[in-house]
Amino acid sequence: EPEDVPDALARYMDGLRRHEVPQIMATLSEQVRFITPDRVLKKDEVGALLTCLYEAFPNWSYNHKGVVQCGDGSYAVAWEQQGRHEGVLNHPGVERVAPTFREVLIPRHYFFYRLANAQLIEIQPDPVPGSAPKGIFDQIGRGDWLG
């Protein structure tokens, strides 16, 4: 990573790669907003989503080619994500989904991150077709993700 990547973002990215939800959660502000085209997730909802993702996809992986600092003070990471649905997807508010053993591949797309007071306050993926997190649910036959 470039030297100018904020510590919170570097720890967040490391936590994603290692499936360390407590480490990820420690980088998020209590007021963090994860903004998707379908809904805005609060901090506890982000934790629940990641926990169920890693249980349902034990080999979930993240790859990227670097961090870009944007002119508005935010940071962008073009993530490639994939994994095999081998565990039960058990998310609050969603009917349990037994393993489908489908390979899920999320197209490379940017996630934008804003920070304040050394914590992430906003996460917003580019709303491209098939983008995460909705694309994960779509590919295992649950397009009605999170209600």
C-alpha positions in Angstrom: 0.0 0.0 0.0 1.2 3.6 -0.6 2.6 5.2 2.5 -0.1 7.8 2.6 -2.9 5.3 3.2 -4.5 6.2 6.6 -3.9 3.6 9.3 -7.6 3.0 9.8 -8.1 2.2 6.1 -5.0 -0.1 6.1 -6.2 -2.0 9.1 -9.7 -2.2 7.6 -8.3 -3.7 4.4 -6.1 -6.1 6.3 -9.1 -7.2 8.4 -11.1 -7.9 5.2 -8.4 -10.1 3.8 -8.0 -12.0 7.1 -11.8 -12.2 7.9 -11.1 -10.5 11.2 -14.5 -8.8 12.0 -13.4 -7.4 15.3 -10.4 -5.7 13.7 -12.7 -4.3 10.9 -15.2 -3.0 13.4 -12.5 -1.2 15.4 -11.8 0.9 12.3 -15.4 2.0 11.8 -16.9 5.1 13.4 -20.1 4.6 15.5 -21.8 6.7 12.8 -20.3 4.9 9.8 -22.7 4.6 6.8 -22.2 1.8 4.2 -24.1 3.2 1.3 -25.5 0.9 -1.4 -28.0 1.6 -4.1 -30.6 -0.5 -2.1 -30.0 0.6 1.4 -27.7 2.3 3.9 -26.1 0.0 6.5 -25.2 1.1 10.0 -22.1 -0.1 11.9 -23.8 -3.1 13.5 -25.4 -4.1 10.2 -21.9 -4.0 8.5 -20.6 -6.4 11.2 -23.5 -8.8 10.8 -23.1 -8.8 7.0 -19.4 -9.6 7.2 -19.9 -12.2 9.8 -22.5 -14.0 7.8 -20.4 -13.6 4.6 -17.4 -15.3 6.1 -19.5 -18.1 7.6 -21.2 -18.8 4.3 -18.0 -18.2 2.2 -15.1 -19.5 4.2 -12.7 -18.9 1.3 -14.0 -15.4 0.4 -11.1 -13.4 -1.0 -10.4 -9.8 -1.8 -7.8 -8.6 -4.3 -6.9 -5.1 -5.4 -4.2 -3.2 -7.3 -3.7 -0.3 -4.8 -5.3 2.6 -3.1 -6.1 5.8 -4.9 -6.4 9.1 -3.0 -9.2 11.1 -4.5 -9.2 14.9 -4.8 -12.0 15.2 -2.3 -10.1 13.6 0.5 -11.6 10.2 0.1 -9.8 7.0 -0.9 -10.8 4.5 -3.6 -10.0 0.8 -3.8 -11.0 -1.3 -6.8 -11.7 -4.6 -5.2 -12.1 -8.0 -6.9 -14.0 -10.4 -4.6 -14.9 -14.1 -4.9 -15.6 -17.2 -3.0 -17.5 -20.5 -2.9 -20.8 -20.7 -1.0 -20.0 -23.6 1.2 -21.7 -22.7 4.5 -25.1 -21.6 5.6 -25.9 -18.0 4.9 -27.6 -16.9 8.1 -28.2 -13.2 8.2 -30.8 -11.5 10.5 -33.9 -10.7 8.6 -33.1 -13.1 5.7 -34.3 -16.7 5.4 -31.4 -19.0 5.9 -29.7 -20.1 2.7 -28.2 -23.6 2.6 -24.9 -24.0 0.8 -25.3 -23.8 -3.0 -21.7 -24.5 -3.7 -21.8 -21.8 -6.3 -18.7 -19.9 -7.2 -19.5 -16.2 -6.7 -17.4 -13.7 -8.6 -18.0 -10.0 -8.0 -16.8 -7.8 -10.9 -13.9 -5.5 -10.1 -15.3 -2.2 -8.9 -14.4 0.7 -6.7 -15.3 1.2 -3.1 -14.9 4.8 -1.8 -13.9 5.4 1.8 -14.2 8.6 3.8 -12.4 9.1 7.2 -12.7 11.4 10.1 -11.0 11.3 13.5 -8.9 8.3 12.3 -11.9 6.1 11.6 -14.0 5.3 8.6 -17.2 7.3 8.4 -18.5 6.3 5.0 -18.1 3.3 2.6 -19.7 3.5 -0.8 -19.3 0.9 -3.6 -19.7 2.1 -7.2 -23.3 1.0 -8.1 -22.3 -1.2 -11.1 -24.3 -4.3 -12.1 -23.3 -7.2 -10.0 -21.5 -5.1 -7.4 -21.2 -6.1 -3.7 -22.9 -6.7 -1.5 -26.1 -7.3 -3.5 -24.3 -9.2 -6.3 -23.3 -11.9 -3.7 -26.9 -12.5 -2.8 -28.0 -12.4 -6.5 -25.5 -15.1 -7.5 -26.8 -17.5 -4.8 -30.4 -17.0 -5.8 -31.4 -14.5 -3.1 -31.9 -11.2 -5.0 -34.1 -10.0 -2.2 -31.0 -9.5 0.0 -31.7 -8.2 3.5 -35.4 -8.0 3.0 
